[in-house]
Amino acid sequence: MRRMPLSADTAVKLAQYMKVPLEHLMHMPQHILLQKLAEMAKEQTSDTEKHLETEEKKSE
């Protein structure tokens, strides 16, 4: 099985999100990495939406 092509920045962010060493991340199965990437993206999206809502309320 090929390794998943991750940029260095994405790999570091994902390792921090998962709270695992970068070395462990590089040996994880691809399906787990994809699942965790999706979770991380969803969390970041919801955080961004909450931040935007807060900013809109402040400007009113």
Distance bins in CASP14 RR format, pairs under 12 A and 6 or more apart:
PFRMAT RR
TARGET T0000
AUTHOR 0000-0000-0000
RMODE 2
METHOD distances of the structure
MODEL  1
1 27 0 0 0 0 0 1 0 0 0 0 0
1 28 0 0 0 0 0 1 0 0 0 0 0
1 29 0 0 0 0 1 0 0 0 0 0 0
1 30 1 0 0 1 0 0 0 0 0 0 0
1 31 0 0 0 0 0 1 0 0 0 0 0
1 33 0 0 0 0 0 1 0 0 0 0 0
2 29 0 0 0 0 0 1 0 0 0 0 0
2 30 0 0 0 0 1 0 0 0 0 0 0
3 11 0 0 0 0 0 1 0 0 0 0 0
3 25 0 0 0 0 0 1 0 0 0 0 0
3 26 1 0 0 1 0 0 0 0 0 0 0
3 27 0 0 0 0 1 0 0 0 0 0 0
3 28 0 0 0 0 1 0 0 0 0 0 0
3 29 0 0 0 0 0 1 0 0 0 0 0
3 30 1 0 0 1 0 0 0 0 0 0 0
3 33 0 0 0 0 1 0 0 0 0 0 0
4 10 0 0 0 0 1 0 0 0 0 0 0
4 11 0 0 0 0 1 0 0 0 0 0 0
4 14 0 0 0 0 0 1 0 0 0 0 0
4 25 0 0 0 0 1 0 0 0 0 0 0
4 26 0 0 0 0 1 0 0 0 0 0 0
4 27 0 0 0 0 0 1 0 0 0 0 0
4 28 0 0 0 0 1 0 0 0 0 0 0
4 29 0 0 0 0 1 0 0 0 0 0 0
4 30 1 0 1 0 0 0 0 0 0 0 0
4 31 0 0 0 0 1 0 0 0 0 0 0
4 32 0 0 0 0 1 0 0 0 0 0 0
4 33 1 0 1 0 0 0 0 0 0 0 0
4 34 1 0 0 1 0 0 0 0 0 0 0
4 35 0 0 0 0 0 1 0 0 0 0 0
4 36 0 0 0 0 0 1 0 0 0 0 0
4 37 0 0 0 0 1 0 0 0 0 0 0
5 11 0 0 0 0 0 1 0 0 0 0 0
5 26 0 0 0 0 0 1 0 0 0 0 0
5 30 0 0 0 0 0 1 0 0 0 0 0
5 33 0 0 0 0 0 1 0 0 0 0 0
5 34 0 0 0 0 0 1 0 0 0 0 0
6 12 0 0 0 0 1 0 0 0 0 0 0
6 13 0 0 0 0 1 0 0 0 0 0 0
6 14 1 0 0 1 0 0 0 0 0 0 0
6 15 0 0 0 0 1 0 0 0 0 0 0
6 22 0 0 0 0 0 1 0 0 0 0 0
6 25 0 0 0 0 1 0 0 0 0 0 0
6 26 0 0 0 0 1 0 0 0 0 0 0
6 28 0 0 0 0 0 1 0 0 0 0 0
6 30 0 0 0 0 0 1 0 0 0 0 0
6 33 1 0 0 1 0 0 0 0 0 0 0
6 34 0 0 0 0 0 1 0 0 0 0 0
6 36 0 0 0 0 0 1 0 0 0 0 0
6 37 0 0 0 0 1 0 0 0 0 0 0
6 40 0 0 0 0 0 1 0 0 0 0 0
7 13 0 0 0 0 1 0 0 0 0 0 0
7 14 0 0 0 0 0 1 0 0 0 0 0
7 37 0 0 0 0 0 1 0 0 0 0 0
8 14 0 0 0 0 0 1 0 0 0 0 0
8 15 0 0 0 0 0 1 0 0 0 0 0
8 22 0 0 0 0 1 0 0 0 0 0 0
8 25 0 0 0 0 0 1 0 0 0 0 0
8 26 0 0 0 0 0 1 0 0 0 0 0
9 15 0 0 0 0 0 1 0 0 0 0 0
9 16 0 0 0 0 0 1 0 0 0 0 0
9 22 0 0 0 0 0 1 0 0 0 0 0
10 16 0 0 0 0 0 1 0 0 0 0 0
10 17 0 0 0 0 0 1 0 0 0 0 0
10 22 0 0 0 0 0 1 0 0 0 0 0
10 25 0 0 0 0 0 1 0 0 0 0 0
10 33 0 0 0 0 1 0 0 0 0 0 0
10 36 0 0 0 0 0 1 0 0 0 0 0
10 37 1 0 0 1 0 0 0 0 0 0 0
10 40 0 0 0 0 1 0 0 0 0 0 0
10 41 0 0 0 0 0 1 0 0 0 0 0
11 17 0 0 0 0 0 1 0 0 0 0 0
11 18 0 0 0 0 0 1 0 0 0 0 0
11 20 0 0 0 0 0 1 0 0 0 0 0
11 21 0 0 0 0 0 1 0 0 0 0 0
11 22 1 0 0 1 0 0 0 0 0 0 0
11 23 0 0 0 0 0 1 0 0 0 0 0
11 24 0 0 0 0 0 1 0 0 0 0 0
11 25 1 0 0 1 0 0 0 0 0 0 0
11 26 1 0 0 1 0 0 0 0 0 0 0
11 27 0 0 0 0 0 1 0 0 0 0 0
11 28 0 0 0 0 0 1 0 0 0 0 0
11 33 0 0 0 0 1 0 0 0 0 0 0
11 36 0 0 0 0 0 1 0 0 0 0 0
11 37 0 0 0 0 0 1 0 0 0 0 0
11 40 0 0 0 0 0 1 0 0 0 0 0
12 18 0 0 0 0 0 1 0 0 0 0 0
12 20 0 0 0 0 0 1 0 0 0 0 0
12 21 0 0 0 0 0 1 0 0 0 0 0
12 22 1 0 0 1 0 0 0 0 0 0 0
12 25 0 0 0 0 1 0 0 0 0 0 0
12 26 0 0 0 0 0 1 0 0 0 0 0
13 19 0 0 0 0 0 1 0 0 0 0 0
13 22 0 0 0 0 0 1 0 0 0 0 0
13 25 0 0 0 0 0 1 0 0 0 0 0
13 36 0 0 0 0 0 1 0 0 0 0 0
13 37 0 0 0 0 1 0 0 0 0 0 0
13 40 1 0 0 1 0 0 0 0 0 0 0
13 41 0 0 0 0 0 1 0 0 0 0 0
13 43 0 0 0 0 0 1 0 0 0 0 0
13 44 0 0 0 0 1 0 0 0 0 0 0
14 20 0 0 0 0 1 0 0 0 0 0 0
14 21 0 0 0 0 0 1 0 0 0 0 0
14 22 0 0 0 0 1 0 0 0 0 0 0
14 24 0 0 0 0 0 1 0 0 0 0 0
14 25 1 0 0 1 0 0 0 0 0 0 0
14 26 0 0 0 0 0 1 0 0 0 0 0
14 28 0 0 0 0 1 0 0 0 0 0 0
14 32 0 0 0 0 0 1 0 0 0 0 0
14 33 1 0 0 1 0 0 0 0 0 0 0
14 34 0 0 0 0 0 1 0 0 0 0 0
14 35 0 0 0 0 0 1 0 0 0 0 0
14 36 1 0 0 1 0 0 0 0 0 0 0
14 37 1 0 0 1 0 0 0 0 0 0 0
14 38 0 0 0 0 0 1 0 0 0 0 0
14 39 0 0 0 0 1 0 0 0 0 0 0
14 40 1 0 0 1 0 0 0 0 0 0 0
14 41 0 0 0 0 0 1 0 0 0 0 0
14 43 0 0 0 0 0 1 0 0 0 0 0
14 44 0 0 0 0 0 1 0 0 0 0 0
15 21 1 0 0 1 0 0 0 0 0 0 0
15 22 1 0 1 0 0 0 0 0 0 0 0
15 23 0 0 0 0 1 0 0 0 0 0 0
15 24 1 0 0 1 0 0 0 0 0 0 0
15 25 1 0 1 0 0 0 0 0 0 0 0
15 26 0 0 0 0 1 0 0 0 0 0 0
15 27 0 0 0 0 0 1 0 0 0 0 0
15 28 0 0 0 0 1 0 0 0 0 0 0
15 33 0 0 0 0 0 1 0 0 0 0 0
15 36 0 0 0 0 1 0 0 0 0 0 0
15 37 0 0 0 0 0 1 0 0 0 0 0
15 40 0 0 0 0 0 1 0 0 0 0 0
16 22 0 0 0 0 1 0 0 0 0 0 0
16 25 0 0 0 0 1 0 0 0 0 0 0
16 36 0 0 0 0 0 1 0 0 0 0 0
16 40 0 0 0 0 1 0 0 0 0 0 0
17 25 0 0 0 0 1 0 0 0 0 0 0
17 33 0 0 0 0 0 1 0 0 0 0 0
17 35 0 0 0 0 0 1 0 0 0 0 0
17 36 1 0 0 1 0 0 0 0 0 0 0
17 37 0 0 0 0 1 0 0 0 0 0 0
17 38 0 0 0 0 0 1 0 0 0 0 0
17 39 0 0 0 0 1 0 0 0 0 0 0
17 40 1 0 1 0 0 0 0 0 0 0 0
17 41 0 0 0 0 0 1 0 0 0 0 0
17 42 0 0 0 0 0 1 0 0 0 0 0
17 43 0 0 0 0 1 0 0 0 0 0 0
17 44 0 0 0 0 1 0 0 0 0 0 0
18 24 0 0 0 0 1 0 0 0 0 0 0
18 25 1 0 0 1 0 0 0 0 0 0 0
18 28 0 0 0 0 1 0 0 0 0 0 0
18 32 0 0 0 0 1 0 0 0 0 0 0
18 33 0 0 0 0 1 0 0 0 0 0 0
18 35 0 0 0 0 0 1 0 0 0 0 0
18 36 1 0 1 0 0 0 0 0 0 0 0
18 37 0 0 0 0 1 0 0 0 0 0 0
18 39 0 0 0 0 1 0 0 0 0 0 0
18 40 0 0 0 0 1 0 0 0 0 0 0
18 43 0 0 0 0 0 1 0 0 0 0 0
19 25 0 0 0 0 0 1 0 0 0 0 0
19 36 0 0 0 0 0 1 0 0 0 0 0
19 40 0 0 0 0 0 1 0 0 0 0 0
20 26 0 0 0 0 0 1 0 0 0 0 0
20 27 0 0 0 0 0 1 0 0 0 0 0
20 28 0 0 0 0 1 0 0 0 0 0 0
20 32 0 0 0 0 0 1 0 0 0 0 0
20 33 0 0 0 0 0 1 0 0 0 0 0
20 36 0 0 0 0 1 0 0 0 0 0 0
21 27 0 0 0 0 0 1 0 0 0 0 0
21 28 0 0 0 0 0 1 0 0 0 0 0
22 28 0 0 0 0 0 1 0 0 0 0 0
24 32 0 0 0 0 0 1 0 0 0 0 0
24 33 0 0 0 0 0 1 0 0 0 0 0
25 32 0 0 0 0 1 0 0 0 0 0 0
25 33 1 0 0 1 0 0 0 0 0 0 0
25 36 0 0 0 0 1 0 0 0 0 0 0
25 37 0 0 0 0 0 1 0 0 0 0 0
26 33 0 0 0 0 1 0 0 0 0 0 0
27 33 0 0 0 0 0 1 0 0 0 0 0
28 34 0 0 0 0 0 1 0 0 0 0 0
28 35 0 0 0 0 0 1 0 0 0 0 0
28 36 0 0 0 0 1 0 0 0 0 0 0
28 37 0 0 0 0 0 1 0 0 0 0 0
29 35 0 0 0 0 1 0 0 0 0 0 0
29 36 0 0 0 0 0 1 0 0 0 0 0
30 36 0 0 0 0 0 1 0 0 0 0 0
30 37 0 0 0 0 0 1 0 0 0 0 0
31 37 0 0 0 0 0 1 0 0 0 0 0
31 38 0 0 0 0 0 1 0 0 0 0 0
32 38 0 0 0 0 0 1 0 0 0 0 0
32 39 0 0 0 0 0 1 0 0 0 0 0
33 39 0 0 0 0 0 1 0 0 0 0 0
33 40 0 0 0 0 0 1 0 0 0 0 0
34 40 0 0 0 0 0 1 0 0 0 0 0
34 41 0 0 0 0 0 1 0 0 0 0 0
35 41 0 0 0 0 0 1 0 0 0 0 0
35 42 0 0 0 0 0 1 0 0 0 0 0
36 42 0 0 0 0 0 1 0 0 0 0 0
36 43 0 0 0 0 0 1 0 0 0 0 0
37 43 0 0 0 0 0 1 0 0 0 0 0
37 44 0 0 0 0 0 1 0 0 0 0 0
38 44 0 0 0 0 0 1 0 0 0 0 0
38 45 0 0 0 0 0 1 0 0 0 0 0
39 45 0 0 0 0 0 1 0 0 0 0 0
39 46 0 0 0 0 0 1 0 0 0 0 0
40 46 0 0 0 0 0 1 0 0 0 0 0
40 47 0 0 0 0 0 1 0 0 0 0 0
41 47 0 0 0 0 0 1 0 0 0 0 0
41 48 0 0 0 0 0 1 0 0 0 0 0
42 48 0 0 0 0 0 1 0 0 0 0 0
42 49 0 0 0 0 0 1 0 0 0 0 0
43 49 0 0 0 0 0 1 0 0 0 0 0
43 50 0 0 0 0 0 1 0 0 0 0 0
44 50 0 0 0 0 0 1 0 0 0 0 0
44 51 0 0 0 0 0 1 0 0 0 0 0
45 51 0 0 0 0 0 1 0 0 0 0 0
45 52 0 0 0 0 0 1 0 0 0 0 0
46 52 0 0 0 0 0 1 0 0 0 0 0
46 53 0 0 0 0 0 1 0 0 0 0 0
47 53 0 0 0 0 0 1 0 0 0 0 0
47 54 0 0 0 0 0 1 0 0 0 0 0
48 54 0 0 0 0 0 1 0 0 0 0 0
48 55 0 0 0 0 0 1 0 0 0 0 0
49 55 0 0 0 0 0 1 0 0 0 0 0
49 56 0 0 0 0 0 1 0 0 0 0 0
50 56 0 0 0 0 0 1 0 0 0 0 0
50 57 0 0 0 0 0 1 0 0 0 0 0
51 57 0 0 0 0 0 1 0 0 0 0 0
51 58 0 0 0 0 0 1 0 0 0 0 0
52 58 0 0 0 0 0 1 0 0 0 0 0
52 59 0 0 0 0 0 1 0 0 0 0 0
53 59 0 0 0 0 0 1 0 0 0 0 0
53 60 0 0 0 0 0 1 0 0 0 0 0
54 60 0 0 0 0 0 1 0 0 0 0 0
END
